[in-house]
Amino acid sequence: MKNILLIALVVIVSAFAPEPEPMDIYEEIGKAVRSGNAKSLSVYFAANVDLTILDKEGMYSKQQAELVVQDFFNKHRPNGYTLKHKSTQPGGAQYCIGSLTTTAGETYQSILSAKEHQRNYANPAI
């Protein structure tokens, strides 16, 4: 049976902020997941994050969500992450589905969702 890892990101960006270089937000998120870097991943979190990881589910602050994700990565060390599907819905909502494998051979399916996304992101310097 496959385990499910669900991270729902609520990304709200000011329409008046300067536009950075275009990039694929989910490629950058995939890099953070592959490396097990919750800090890099949390760059894309809004102030509050609806997060479900295994038996932990709830609305977390950005900082709390980072700790929950880091705890998951510490217990289930990522070995790879493959982006399986991504889509932008009418109105701009975006989501992707991916598969995370761990060093222990576990496989987790992930659903990452940006409910509001008004611009592309620059590669964060971390």
C-alpha positions in Angstrom: 0.0 0.0 0.0 1.3 3.4 -0.9 1.6 6.0 1.8 0.3 9.5 1.0 2.1 12.7 1.9 0.0 15.8 1.3 1.2 19.3 1.5 -1.2 22.0 0.6 0.6 25.3 0.1 -1.3 28.6 0.2 0.8 31.0 -1.7 -0.3 34.7 -1.7 1.9 37.2 -3.5 1.4 40.8 -3.9 0.5 41.8 -7.5 2.6 44.9 -7.1 5.9 43.2 -6.3 8.6 43.3 -9.0 8.6 40.3 -11.3 11.6 38.0 -10.9 12.9 35.7 -13.6 10.2 33.2 -14.6 10.6 29.7 -13.3 8.6 26.6 -12.6 7.6 26.7 -8.9 7.1 22.9 -8.7 10.5 22.1 -10.1 12.0 24.2 -7.3 9.7 22.5 -4.7 10.8 19.1 -6.1 14.5 20.0 -5.6 13.7 20.9 -2.0 11.8 17.6 -1.4 14.5 15.5 -3.2 17.2 17.0 -0.9 15.1 16.7 2.3 15.4 20.4 2.9 12.4 21.7 4.8 13.9 25.2 5.0 14.1 25.5 1.2 10.6 24.0 0.9 9.2 26.5 3.4 10.2 29.4 1.2 7.1 28.6 -0.7 4.8 28.4 2.3 2.3 31.1 3.1 1.9 32.4 6.6 -0.5 29.4 7.3 -0.2 26.0 5.7 -2.8 23.3 5.5 -0.6 20.2 5.9 -1.2 16.5 6.2 1.8 14.2 6.6 1.0 10.6 7.6 -1.0 11.0 10.9 -0.3 14.7 11.4 -3.0 16.9 9.9 -3.9 20.5 10.5 -3.4 24.2 9.9 0.1 25.2 10.9 2.0 28.4 10.9 4.8 28.6 8.3 7.4 27.9 11.1 5.4 25.0 12.6 4.9 23.5 9.1 8.6 23.6 8.5 9.3 21.7 11.7 6.7 19.1 10.9 8.1 18.6 7.4 11.7 18.5 8.7 10.7 15.8 11.3 9.2 13.7 8.4 12.4 14.2 6.4 14.5 13.2 9.4 12.5 10.0 9.9 12.1 9.2 6.2 15.2 10.4 4.4 14.4 11.3 0.8 16.3 9.3 -1.9 14.4 10.7 -4.9 11.4 12.7 -5.9 9.6 12.4 -9.3 7.1 15.0 -10.5 4.3 12.9 -12.0 1.8 15.6 -13.0 1.2 19.3 -12.7 -1.6 21.6 -13.8 -2.9 25.1 -13.6 -6.6 25.4 -13.3 -8.8 28.2 -14.6 -8.4 31.1 -12.1 -4.7 30.3 -11.5 -4.8 27.6 -8.9 -1.9 25.2 -9.4 -1.2 21.7 -8.1 1.2 18.8 -8.8 1.4 15.1 -7.9 4.8 13.5 -7.2 6.3 10.4 -5.8 8.9 10.5 -3.0 11.2 7.5 -2.4 13.2 7.2 0.8 16.6 5.6 1.6 14.6 2.8 3.3 12.7 2.0 0.1 9.4 3.6 1.2 7.3 5.3 -1.4 5.1 8.3 -0.6 2.7 10.0 -3.0 2.6 13.8 -2.6 0.0 16.4 -3.6 1.3 19.9 -3.6 -1.3 22.7 -4.1 -0.9 26.4 -4.4 -4.3 27.9 -4.0 -3.3 31.4 -5.0 -0.3 32.1 -7.1 0.0 35.4 -8.9 3.5 35.3 -10.3 6.5 33.0 -10.9 9.2 32.8 -8.2 12.9 33.4 -8.4 15.3 30.7 -7.2 15.6 31.4 -3.4 19.1 31.9 -2.1 19.4 29.7 1.0 
